[in-house]
């Protein structure tokens, strides 16, 4: 079967189109938990769950017990559900053993995983959900190839840091949560790419709002403790406007709070921003509609690009991209010198602004 997206899997489940095996793997636990939770809460009704729904945990489960449970028939129901959380902790899940394979007019011995044997011939009345977190199967193995052909195989990948704001905006829109763009950026800059934490904080913020009110930067500061004045979003704006005083105040704050505002993260965000600005400056047609369509930005973002574009001509932007690369290397000690990151930040900012 083809690899599925999170949205497609949830849509199929809502349409009651079930597969016998869901193998959910990858570094991002959020999507794995969401799929498993949906199956646990929605496939069977309450009267069926008592005898036909089992939740196992990898560290407390062995392979023989898992396969035995999967081969069991449902009781007074059309199907049973078995969810294996933390399946990466099951010993010997991917190991192979020698087994006799019966072929026409011959007997031969072959290496096969006991789990693969089940994957090749799953019980149609069982929905088996394997939550294989923080790692992935070697796609060259026979087991991985069998799962790919005979099960729903889902790879849950970490969201890139530079795409977090976009992810938060899409999540809030899909859940009908109104949120100010600056509040989105504050959350993206401060919380990192732990999606479960982001969702928990958004739920916390939503609870404190009434009548579908918008989540504001003040709300983020009050309920989560993220400064609305000293964050990468404000630094980016100050640099775009060439507000030297404000930019230096923010950099000084970052230097005093390196755990909350790591230099490497600031460089990554600024690199994304200036790369976008560089692209904008090279566009032959700067008609607003054409720019918004080509760069996938909204009108306020377009106005920000226009303002920054007046302050940073093309040649300056090329030099800034070079500065960011250079200071990224220096912050990691590539030049062999143990540099003070606070001083590096101030030095880099000076070169960008002047």
N, C-alpha and C positions, 0 to 999 in steps of 0.2 A: 504494500500500500504506500501511497506517497506521503511524505512528511506533511503534517498539517500545521496550520497557524492556530494560535490560541482562539481567535475569533471563530474560525471554522469549526473547531472542536466543540466549543460552547453552543454554537448554532445547531450542530447536529444533535447534541445531547438534548437541547430544548425541543427539537423535533422528534425526540425519542428514537433516533437512529443510533443504535449502540454497536460497538465493536467488541469482540471477545477479549481483546487485550489492549490496554493503553500503557505504553512504555514512555514515561515522562522523565527526561533527563536534562542535566545542564546546571550551570552555575547560578542561575537566578531561581530561588525557591518560590518566589511569589506566584508565578503562573502555575507551577506544579501544584502548589497548595490550592489554588483557586479551582483548578480542574478536579482535583481529588475531592475537595469540599462540595463542589456542585454535584458530583456523582453520589457522594455519601448522603447528601440532603434531599436529592430529588428523584433518583431512579426508582427506588422502592417506596411504597407507602408505609405508614407507621406499623400497620398490622403485619407486613411482610418482613420488616427489618429484624425482628427478634430472632427468627430462625435462619434468615437468608442474607444477613449483612455482617461481615466480619472485618474488623480493622486490626491489622497486624503491624508490629514494629520490628524493623530489621534486626536489631540487637537481641530481640527475644524470640526470633524465628529461625528455624533451620529450613534448608531447601526441601527436604522430604516432607515436612509438615505443610509447607506452602503448596507444593504440587498436589499433595493429598487433598488439601482443602479445595483447590481449584477443580479437582476431578469429582468433587461431591455434587450430587444433584440437589436442586432446590426443593424445599418442602412447602407444599401448598402455594406455590408461586411459579411464575413463568421463568424466573431467573434468580440467581444469587449474585451478590456483589462482594468482592474481596479487595480490600484496599491495603496495600503494603507501604506504609510510610517508612522513610529512611531505609529504603531497600538496599542502598549501597553498603549497609552494614551486615547484610546476610552473608555468612561465610559460604564460599564455594558456589555462589550464584552463577558465576560465569566460567567455572572450571569445567573441563571436559574429562570424560572417562571412556574407557574402551567398552563398546557394546557390540553385540552381534546384529548385523543388518542382514535381513533375509532378502535375497534377490532371486531372480528367475534362475533355476538350475544351479545355484551356487550360494555359499555362505561366506561372508567376509566380515572382518572386524573393522570397525571404524571408530574414530574419535568424535564424540558428540557430547554437548552439555546436556545434562538431564533437563535443565530448564528449556533448552532449545527443543528437546523432544516434545515438551508440552506446547511450545509455541507453534510447532509444525502441525499439531493436531489438537487445538484447544477445544474445550467443551463449549458447545454453542450456547448453553444455558448459564454460563459463568461470565461475568464481567470482571476481569482481573486488572487492577490498576497498580502499576509498579512505579513508585516515586523514588527515582534514582537520582538523588540530589548531589549538587556540587561537583559532579564528574560526568563523564560520558563514556560509552562503550567504544572500544577500538572498532572502527567501521570496517576494518579488514577481516574481522573474525566472522566465522560462520554464524555465530549467534546473532551478531548485529545485522547481518544480511537477512537472516530468517525473520527477525523482528521487523525489519524494514518491509519485508514482503507480506507478512501475515498479521501485522498488528498496526495500530495507530502509534506512530513513533513521533514524539514531540520534543524538540530541542528548545529549552528555555534559556535564552541568552541574556546576559547583563545588558542593560541599557547604557549606551555610551554616555559619559558625563556631559558632553556637549548637546545631547539630545534629551536631557532630563526635563528641561523647561517645556519642550514640545510634548513629552510624554504626560507631564502633569496637566497641561492644557487640554489634551485629548481626554484624559481620565475624568477631569472635572466636567468637561462638556458632556461626556457620555453618561455621567451620573447626575446631570442637571445641577451642578454646583457652580454658582457664580463666584468668580475670583478675579481680582485685579491683576493685570499682567506683572506689575512689580512684585506682588505677593507670590506669584508663580516663580519668578526669578529668585526671590529670597529663599524659597523652599529648595529650589534646585541647587543653589549655590551652597546652602548650609547643610542639607541632609545627606548629600552624596547619593549614590545609586542603589540604596537599599529601598526597594519598592514597597516592601511591607511597612517599613517605618514611615515612608511618605504617605501611604494610604491611611495609616493609623493617625498621623498628625492631621491629615485632611478631615478625617472623621471627627477628630477632637475640635477642629475649627468649625465644622458644620454644625455641631451640637450647640455651639455658642452663638449661632446666628438664627434669626427668626424671619419668617415670611420671605424666604428665599433671598435674603439680603446678601450683598456681595462681600466676600472675604477680602479684607483690606490689608495693606502693609502694617497698619496699627494692630490689627488682630494677630498677625503673625508674630509681631514683637511682644504683645501682651501674653498670648497663650503658649507660645513656643520658645520665646526668649531670643529671637533672632533680631539683631539691630536693624532698624529700617534706614539708618543713616550711614552705617559703616559696613557695607557689603560689596561684593564684586559688581553688582548691578549699578550701584551708585558710583563706584570707581569708573566703570565703563562710561557712564554718562558724563562724569566730570572730565574724563580724558577727551571724549567726543567734543565737548564744549570748550576744551582747553582752559578749564577752571583749575588753575595751578594750585591755588590755596586749598580748595576742597580735595583735590586728588592727593595732595601730600598729607592732609589730615587722615584720609582713609588709609593710605599706605603706612603711616605711622601706627595706626590702630592695628592693621594686619601684622606688622612687625612685632607688636606687643602681644598678639594673640595667634601665634603660628599654628596651634592645633586646630583652631576653628577656621583659619584662613591660610592653609598651606600654600606656599609660593608656587608649587607645581600646578595646583588647581587654578590659581589666578592666571598663570601664564597660558594654560590650556584654554580658558574662557576668552582671554584677550586675543589669543591666536585665532580662535574661531571668529571673533568679532572683526578683527582687522582683515582677515581673509575675505569675509563677506563684504567689507567696505572696499577692498581692493577689486573684487569682482564687480561691484557697483560702478567703480570709477572706470572700468574698462568697457562698460556697456555702450555701444554706439547709439542706442536709442534710450534716452532717459525719460520718455513719456511715462507718467505715473502708472497708467494701466499696464503698460508693457513691463515696467520694472516689477510691479507687484505680482504679475503673472509669472515672470521668469524667475524671480528670486523667492517666490512664495512668502511674501511679507504682507502685513496689513498696512493700512494708511498711516497710523502713528509710527510704525517702524520705518516706513518710507521717509517720513519727515525727519526722523532721527538720522537716517542715512544721508539725506540731503544736507543737513546741518553739518554733520561730521565731514562730509565730502568737501565742503568749503574750507575746512580747517586742515585737511590732510590731502594734498595733491598726490598724484600717482607715484612720483619718485620717492616722496617721503614714506608712503605706505610700503613700498618695496624695502626700504631701509628698516622700517619698524618690524616687518616680518623677520628680517635678518637678526635684529636685536633680540626678539623673543626667542628665536632658536638658539642664539649664543648664550643668553642668560639661563635658558633651560638646561643647557649642557653644563654651565658653570655651577648651577644650583645642585647638580648631581655629582659634582667633583670630577667631571670628565677631564678638566685641565690639570688635575692632580693637586689642586689647592683647596684647602678647607675654607670655603667662603662663608661669611656671615650673611644669612639669607635676608635679614632685615636691610643691611646695607646694599645687597644686590637689588632688592626691590626698589629702593630709593634711587639707586643709580640708573636702573632700567627706566623708571618713570621719567627721570630727567631727560634721558635721551629721546623718549617718545614725545615729550611735550615741547622740546626745544630743537 
